[in-house]
Amino acid sequence: MIYESLKRNILPILSNFVSESSLYFCFGGTSKLVATVVTYPVQVVQTRARAGIGEKSNLGAIKIRRPNIGFWFRGLESKLVQTILTSAIMLLTYEHIRSLALLLLGFI
């Protein structure tokens, strides 16, 4: 959703100054950055639950003693490097293959 929004709103403005390929790469990385930062605390809780770390509450959630902001985002840097580059390359490749397919089918 973020990728499509960036593509729809920012691409027409910046495409005169920067190549579309680099914009697709940046949009893919930006959208994955936001998604990873938002969902990372949930992944931390899931990992701790699978590993059996922490105390289980009545609702099956994990109780954590004295959590701070660093607790929720420990290890985020390596996760960001992994996911941002992968997503940026994947969406860049997708856009090029999509353009080629539309060209071959005669839609462009």
OpenMM code with the backbone's topology and positions (N, CA, C; nanometers):
from openmm import Vec3, app, unit

residues = "MET ILE TYR GLU SER LEU LYS ARG ASN ILE LEU PRO ILE LEU SER ASN PHE VAL SER GLU SER SER LEU TYR PHE CYS PHE GLY GLY THR SER LYS LEU VAL ALA THR VAL VAL THR TYR PRO VAL GLN VAL VAL GLN THR ARG ALA ARG ALA GLY ILE GLY GLU LYS SER ASN LEU GLY ALA ILE LYS ILE ARG ARG PRO ASN ILE GLY PHE TRP PHE ARG GLY LEU GLU SER LYS LEU VAL GLN THR ILE LEU THR SER ALA ILE MET LEU LEU THR TYR GLU HIS ILE ARG SER LEU ALA LEU LEU LEU LEU GLY PHE ILE".split()
positions = [
    Vec3(0.0812, -0.1177, 0.0000),
    Vec3(0.0000, 0.0000, 0.0000),
    Vec3(0.0872, 0.1264, 0.0000),
    Vec3(0.1932, 0.1263, 0.0798),
    Vec3(0.2828, 0.2415, 0.0830),
    Vec3(0.3560, 0.2535, -0.0502),
    Vec3(0.3997, 0.1396, -0.1034),
    Vec3(0.4698, 0.1403, -0.2321),
    Vec3(0.3815, 0.1992, -0.3414),
    Vec3(0.2581, 0.1527, -0.3490),
    Vec3(0.1663, 0.2021, -0.4525),
    Vec3(0.1354, 0.3501, -0.4331),
    Vec3(0.1232, 0.3922, -0.3084),
    Vec3(0.0970, 0.5334, -0.2804),
    Vec3(0.2150, 0.6203, -0.3220),
    Vec3(0.3358, 0.5762, -0.2896),
    Vec3(0.4551, 0.6501, -0.3332),
    Vec3(0.4645, 0.6539, -0.4850),
    Vec3(0.4374, 0.5417, -0.5469),
    Vec3(0.4452, 0.5330, -0.6930),
    Vec3(0.3423, 0.6258, -0.7587),
    Vec3(0.2241, 0.6285, -0.7024),
    Vec3(0.1163, 0.7088, -0.7603),
    Vec3(0.1393, 0.8588, -0.7385),
    Vec3(0.1883, 0.8977, -0.6209),
    Vec3(0.1974, 1.0396, -0.5865),
    Vec3(0.3335, 1.1030, -0.6121),
    Vec3(0.4406, 1.0291, -0.5914),
    Vec3(0.5751, 1.0878, -0.6000),
    Vec3(0.6401, 1.0652, -0.7361),
    Vec3(0.6117, 0.9521, -0.7991),
    Vec3(0.6750, 0.9199, -0.9272),
    Vec3(0.6523, 1.0277, -1.0336),
    Vec3(0.5295, 1.0788, -1.0509),
    Vec3(0.5117, 1.1826, -1.1539),
    Vec3(0.5923, 1.3093, -1.1265),
    Vec3(0.6167, 1.3392, -1.0010),
    Vec3(0.6899, 1.4613, -0.9660),
    Vec3(0.8398, 1.4437, -0.9889),
    Vec3(0.8943, 1.3312, -0.9435),
    Vec3(1.0397, 1.3113, -0.9475),
    Vec3(1.0920, 1.2446, -1.0741),
    Vec3(1.0035, 1.1891, -1.1566),
    Vec3(1.0514, 1.1148, -1.2742),
    Vec3(1.1219, 1.2046, -1.3749),
    Vec3(1.1020, 1.3369, -1.3677),
    Vec3(1.1732, 1.4288, -1.4572),
    Vec3(1.3173, 1.4503, -1.4134),
    Vec3(1.3462, 1.4229, -1.2873),
    Vec3(1.4784, 1.4508, -1.2327),
    Vec3(1.5622, 1.3257, -1.2063),
    Vec3(1.4962, 1.2148, -1.1774),
    Vec3(1.5646, 1.0913, -1.1387),
    Vec3(1.5084, 0.9777, -1.2237),
    Vec3(1.5906, 0.8780, -1.2534),
    Vec3(1.5425, 0.7659, -1.3344),
    Vec3(1.4342, 0.6882, -1.2602),
    Vec3(1.3421, 0.6332, -1.3353),
    Vec3(1.2332, 0.5568, -1.2750),
    Vec3(1.2856, 0.4339, -1.2016),
    Vec3(1.3914, 0.3739, -1.2514),
    Vec3(1.4476, 0.2557, -1.1853),
    Vec3(1.4948, 0.2879, -1.0448),
    Vec3(1.5653, 0.3972, -1.0291),
    Vec3(1.6121, 0.4332, -0.8951),
    Vec3(1.4957, 0.4713, -0.8046),
    Vec3(1.3909, 0.5296, -0.8607),
    Vec3(1.2726, 0.5611, -0.7806),
    Vec3(1.2017, 0.4340, -0.7353),
    Vec3(1.1873, 0.3369, -0.8251),
    Vec3(1.1256, 0.2099, -0.7863),
    Vec3(1.2052, 0.1430, -0.6744),
    Vec3(1.3376, 0.1476, -0.6867),
    Vec3(1.4244, 0.0890, -0.5850),
    Vec3(1.4034, 0.1591, -0.4505),
    Vec3(1.4021, 0.2912, -0.4517),
    Vec3(1.3823, 0.3681, -0.3279),
    Vec3(1.2433, 0.3480, -0.2691),
    Vec3(1.1411, 0.3441, -0.3550),
    Vec3(1.0051, 0.3233, -0.3063),
    Vec3(0.9906, 0.1855, -0.2420),
    Vec3(1.0505, 0.0845, -0.3035),
    Vec3(1.0454, -0.0499, -0.2475),
    Vec3(1.1142, -0.0578, -0.1126),
    Vec3(1.2302, 0.0062, -0.1022),
    Vec3(1.3017, 0.0074, 0.0245),
    Vec3(1.2286, 0.0857, 0.1320),
    Vec3(1.1721, 0.1990, 0.0953),
    Vec3(1.0988, 0.2817, 0.1915),
    Vec3(0.9756, 0.2108, 0.2444),
    Vec3(0.9015, 0.1485, 0.1552),
    Vec3(0.7792, 0.0797, 0.1992),
    Vec3(0.8121, -0.0376, 0.2915),
    Vec3(0.9196, -0.1091, 0.2618),
    Vec3(0.9585, -0.2209, 0.3471),
    Vec3(1.0136, -0.1716, 0.4808),
    Vec3(1.0819, -0.0585, 0.4802),
    Vec3(1.1310, 0.0007, 0.6040),
    Vec3(1.0145, 0.0289, 0.6989),
    Vec3(0.9116, 0.0928, 0.6484),
    Vec3(0.7952, 0.1255, 0.7320),
    Vec3(0.7279, -0.0021, 0.7820),
    Vec3(0.7073, -0.0973, 0.6926),
    Vec3(0.6400, -0.2213, 0.7317),
    Vec3(0.7192, -0.2980, 0.8369),
    Vec3(0.8494, -0.3026, 0.8232),
    Vec3(0.9321, -0.3770, 0.9178),
    Vec3(0.9351, -0.3103, 1.0543),
    Vec3(0.9488, -0.1787, 1.0577),
    Vec3(0.9528, -0.1074, 1.1852),
    Vec3(0.8195, -0.1219, 1.2590),
    Vec3(0.7099, -0.1185, 1.1859),
    Vec3(0.5781, -0.1297, 1.2492),
    Vec3(0.5535, -0.2709, 1.3025),
    Vec3(0.5945, -0.3719, 1.2297),
    Vec3(0.5617, -0.5098, 1.2676),
    Vec3(0.6698, -0.5799, 1.3505),
    Vec3(0.7856, -0.5192, 1.3657),
    Vec3(0.8957, -0.5867, 1.4358),
    Vec3(0.8629, -0.6234, 1.5805),
    Vec3(0.7982, -0.5369, 1.6592),
    Vec3(0.7640, -0.5782, 1.7971),
    Vec3(0.6759, -0.7029, 1.8021),
    Vec3(0.5871, -0.7196, 1.7074),
    Vec3(0.5035, -0.8399, 1.7025),
    Vec3(0.5904, -0.9625, 1.6758),
    Vec3(0.6880, -0.9486, 1.5882),
    Vec3(0.7781, -1.0602, 1.5594),
    Vec3(0.8608, -1.0966, 1.6824),
    Vec3(0.8986, -0.9971, 1.7613),
    Vec3(0.9746, -1.0233, 1.8843),
    Vec3(0.8901, -1.1066, 1.9803),
    Vec3(0.7648, -1.0681, 1.9982),
    Vec3(0.6761, -1.1428, 2.0883),
    Vec3(0.6546, -1.2846, 2.0362),
    Vec3(0.6334, -1.3003, 1.9062),
    Vec3(0.6135, -1.4339, 1.8493),
    Vec3(0.7365, -1.5212, 1.8704),
    Vec3(0.8533, -1.4666, 1.8486),
    Vec3(0.9769, -1.5425, 1.8656),
    Vec3(0.9959, -1.5837, 2.0106),
    Vec3(0.9688, -1.4923, 2.1025),
    Vec3(0.9824, -1.5246, 2.2442),
    Vec3(0.8808, -1.6298, 2.2858),
    Vec3(0.7609, -1.6239, 2.2302),
    Vec3(0.6585, -1.7229, 2.2646),
    Vec3(0.6986, -1.8614, 2.2139),
    Vec3(0.7521, -1.8681, 2.0930),
    Vec3(0.7956, -1.9974, 2.0382),
    Vec3(0.9120, -2.0551, 2.1167),
    Vec3(0.9994, -1.9676, 2.1634),
    Vec3(1.1168, -2.0134, 2.2372),
    Vec3(1.0845, -2.0428, 2.3836),
    Vec3(0.9664, -2.0040, 2.4280),
    Vec3(0.9276, -2.0273, 2.5662),
    Vec3(0.9907, -1.9309, 2.6631),
    Vec3(1.0285, -1.8133, 2.6160),
    Vec3(1.0908, -1.7120, 2.7011),
    Vec3(0.9812, -1.6201, 2.7551),
    Vec3(0.9838, -1.5913, 2.8826),
    Vec3(0.8850, -1.5028, 2.9434),
    Vec3(0.7784, -1.5836, 3.0147),
    Vec3(0.6923, -1.5136, 3.0832),
    Vec3(0.5851, -1.5780, 3.1567),
    Vec3(0.4569, -1.5702, 3.0757),
    Vec3(0.3869, -1.6797, 3.0658),
    Vec3(0.2622, -1.6792, 2.9918),
    Vec3(0.1505, -1.6264, 3.0813),
    Vec3(0.0679, -1.5402, 3.0245),
    Vec3(-0.0463, -1.4891, 3.0982),
    Vec3(-0.1677, -1.5757, 3.0675),
    Vec3(-0.2799, -1.5403, 3.1253),
    Vec3(-0.4023, -1.6171, 3.1031),
    Vec3(-0.4484, -1.6133, 2.9581),
    Vec3(-0.4181, -1.5053, 2.8896),
    Vec3(-0.4622, -1.4902, 2.7512),
    Vec3(-0.3643, -1.5505, 2.6514),
    Vec3(-0.2578, -1.6089, 2.6987),
    Vec3(-0.1601, -1.6708, 2.6102),
    Vec3(-0.0552, -1.5738, 2.5600),
    Vec3(-0.0637, -1.4485, 2.6022),
    Vec3(0.0365, -1.3502, 2.5609),
    Vec3(0.1588, -1.3637, 2.6503),
    Vec3(0.2623, -1.2974, 2.6132),
    Vec3(0.3871, -1.3028, 2.6889),
    Vec3(0.3962, -1.1814, 2.7804),
    Vec3(0.4197, -1.2054, 2.9080),
    Vec3(0.4446, -1.0967, 3.0015),
    Vec3(0.5942, -1.0709, 3.0038),
    Vec3(0.6302, -0.9474, 2.9928),
    Vec3(0.7715, -0.9118, 2.9901),
    Vec3(0.7978, -0.8162, 3.1063),
    Vec3(0.8976, -0.8462, 3.1835),
    Vec3(0.9309, -0.7625, 3.2980),
    Vec3(1.0119, -0.6421, 3.2530),
    Vec3(0.9683, -0.5266, 3.2915),
    Vec3(1.0352, -0.3996, 3.2648),
    Vec3(1.0803, -0.3831, 3.1193),
    Vec3(0.9907, -0.3907, 3.0239),
    Vec3(1.0350, -0.3698, 2.8855),
    Vec3(1.0621, -0.2217, 2.8591),
    Vec3(1.1600, -0.1954, 2.7785),
    Vec3(1.1854, -0.0591, 2.7330),
    Vec3(1.1844, -0.0602, 2.5802),
    Vec3(1.2017, 0.0544, 2.5204),
    Vec3(1.1925, 0.0636, 2.3736),
    Vec3(1.3028, -0.0183, 2.3074),
    Vec3(1.4192, -0.0261, 2.3700),
    Vec3(1.5281, -0.1053, 2.3141),
    Vec3(1.4974, -0.2543, 2.3099),
    Vec3(1.4187, -0.2992, 2.4063),
    Vec3(1.3808, -0.4402, 2.4096),
    Vec3(1.3019, -0.4783, 2.2847),
    Vec3(1.2101, -0.3937, 2.2460),
    Vec3(1.1211, -0.4263, 2.1336),
    Vec3(1.1925, -0.4209, 1.9993),
    Vec3(1.3021, -0.3450, 1.9914),
    Vec3(1.3677, -0.3251, 1.8630),
    Vec3(1.5102, -0.3780, 1.8593),
    Vec3(1.5460, -0.4661, 1.9520),
    Vec3(1.6788, -0.5261, 1.9522),
    Vec3(1.6919, -0.6175, 1.8301),
    Vec3(1.7953, -0.5985, 1.7525),
    Vec3(1.8161, -0.6796, 1.6340),
    Vec3(1.7505, -0.6242, 1.5085),
    Vec3(1.6891, -0.5075, 1.5209),
    Vec3(1.6182, -0.4490, 1.4071),
    Vec3(1.7128, -0.4111, 1.2932),
    Vec3(1.8337, -0.3690, 1.3262),
    Vec3(1.9265, -0.3235, 1.2219),
    Vec3(1.9548, -0.4328, 1.1191),
    Vec3(1.9871, -0.5516, 1.1671),
    Vec3(2.0180, -0.6600, 1.0737),
    Vec3(1.8939, -0.7021, 0.9955),
    Vec3(1.7786, -0.6979, 1.0599),
    Vec3(1.6540, -0.7306, 0.9912),
    Vec3(1.6246, -0.6288, 0.8807),
    Vec3(1.6516, -0.5008, 0.9082),
    Vec3(1.6282, -0.3969, 0.8079),
    Vec3(1.7195, -0.4138, 0.6868),
    Vec3(1.8456, -0.4422, 0.7111),
    Vec3(1.9389, -0.4632, 0.5991),
    Vec3(1.8912, -0.5787, 0.5116),
    Vec3(1.8510, -0.6854, 0.5766),
    Vec3(1.8048, -0.8034, 0.5038),
    Vec3(1.6784, -0.7740, 0.4233),
    Vec3(1.5780, -0.7171, 0.4871),
    Vec3(1.4476, -0.7034, 0.4218),
    Vec3(1.4403, -0.5865, 0.3258),
    Vec3(1.5057, -0.4757, 0.3567),
    Vec3(1.4967, -0.3583, 0.2689),
    Vec3(1.5617, -0.3866, 0.1345),
    Vec3(1.6821, -0.4407, 0.1362),
    Vec3(1.7493, -0.4689, 0.0091),
    Vec3(1.6725, -0.5718, -0.0737),
    Vec3(1.6225, -0.6746, -0.0076),
    Vec3(1.5470, -0.7775, -0.0783),
    Vec3(1.4222, -0.7194, -0.1429),
    Vec3(1.3482, -0.6412, -0.0676),
    Vec3(1.2245, -0.5833, -0.1187),
    Vec3(1.2515, -0.4816, -0.2300),
    Vec3(1.3528, -0.3993, -0.2121),
    Vec3(1.3840, -0.2988, -0.3136),
    Vec3(1.4222, -0.3644, -0.4456),
    Vec3(1.5051, -0.4669, -0.4416),
    Vec3(1.5448, -0.5372, -0.5639),
    Vec3(1.4266, -0.6102, -0.6258),
    Vec3(1.3425, -0.6717, -0.5420),
    Vec3(1.2267, -0.7451, -0.5928),
    Vec3(1.1283, -0.6512, -0.6639),
    Vec3(1.0989, -0.5358, -0.6033),
    Vec3(1.0028, -0.4449, -0.6659),
    Vec3(1.0607, -0.3778, -0.7905),
    Vec3(1.1895, -0.3511, -0.7914),
    Vec3(1.2528, -0.2988, -0.9123),
    Vec3(1.2429, -0.4005, -1.0254),
    Vec3(1.2725, -0.5251, -0.9954),
    Vec3(1.2621, -0.6320, -1.0955),
    Vec3(1.1181, -0.6483, -1.1429),
    Vec3(1.0238, -0.6438, -1.0502),
    Vec3(0.8824, -0.6558, -1.0855),
    Vec3(0.8408, -0.5463, -1.1836),
    Vec3(0.8787, -0.4233, -1.1567),
    Vec3(0.8384, -0.3131, -1.2444),
    Vec3(0.8989, -0.3276, -1.3842),
    Vec3(1.0224, -0.3738, -1.3934),
    Vec3(1.0840, -0.3921, -1.5246),
    Vec3(1.0188, -0.5074, -1.6015),
    Vec3(0.9903, -0.6165, -1.5337),
    Vec3(0.9243, -0.7297, -1.5994),
    Vec3(0.7828, -0.6911, -1.6406),
    Vec3(0.7131, -0.6161, -1.5559),
    Vec3(0.5773, -0.5694, -1.5875),
    Vec3(0.5788, -0.4793, -1.7112),
    Vec3(0.6729, -0.3864, -1.7184),
    Vec3(0.6831, -0.2972, -1.8340),
    Vec3(0.7138, -0.3750, -1.9607),
    Vec3(0.8028, -0.4725, -1.9504),
    Vec3(0.8366, -0.5554, -2.0658),
    Vec3(0.7167, -0.6364, -2.1125),
    Vec3(0.6428, -0.6944, -2.0188),
    Vec3(0.5249, -0.7734, -2.0549),
    Vec3(0.4189, -0.6868, -2.1207),
    Vec3(0.3957, -0.5680, -2.0666),
    Vec3(0.2970, -0.4784, -2.1272),
    Vec3(0.3411, -0.4339, -2.2663),
    Vec3(0.4701, -0.4138, -2.2850),
    Vec3(0.5230, -0.3763, -2.4159),
    Vec3(0.5054, -0.4890, -2.5167),
    Vec3(0.5361, -0.6106, -2.4739),
    Vec3(0.5235, -0.7265, -2.5630),
    Vec3(0.3778, -0.7565, -2.5976),
    Vec3(0.2874, -0.7307, -2.5050),
    Vec3(0.1465, -0.7568, -2.5299),
    Vec3(0.0796, -0.6421, -2.6054),
    Vec3(0.1490, -0.5329, -2.6250),
    Vec3(0.0953, -0.4223, -2.7032),
    Vec3(0.0106, -0.3252, -2.6245),
    Vec3(0.0199, -0.3248, -2.4939),
    Vec3(-0.0571, -0.2302, -2.4127),
    Vec3(0.0126, -0.0962, -2.3964),
    Vec3(0.1411, -0.0905, -2.4333),
    Vec3(0.2148, 0.0375, -2.4229),
    Vec3(0.2476, 0.0845, -2.5618),
] * unit.nanometer
topology = app.Topology()
chain = topology.addChain("A")
for resn in residues:
    res = topology.addResidue(resn, chain)
    for name in ("N", "CA", "C"):
        topology.addAtom(name, app.Element.getBySymbol(name[0]), res)
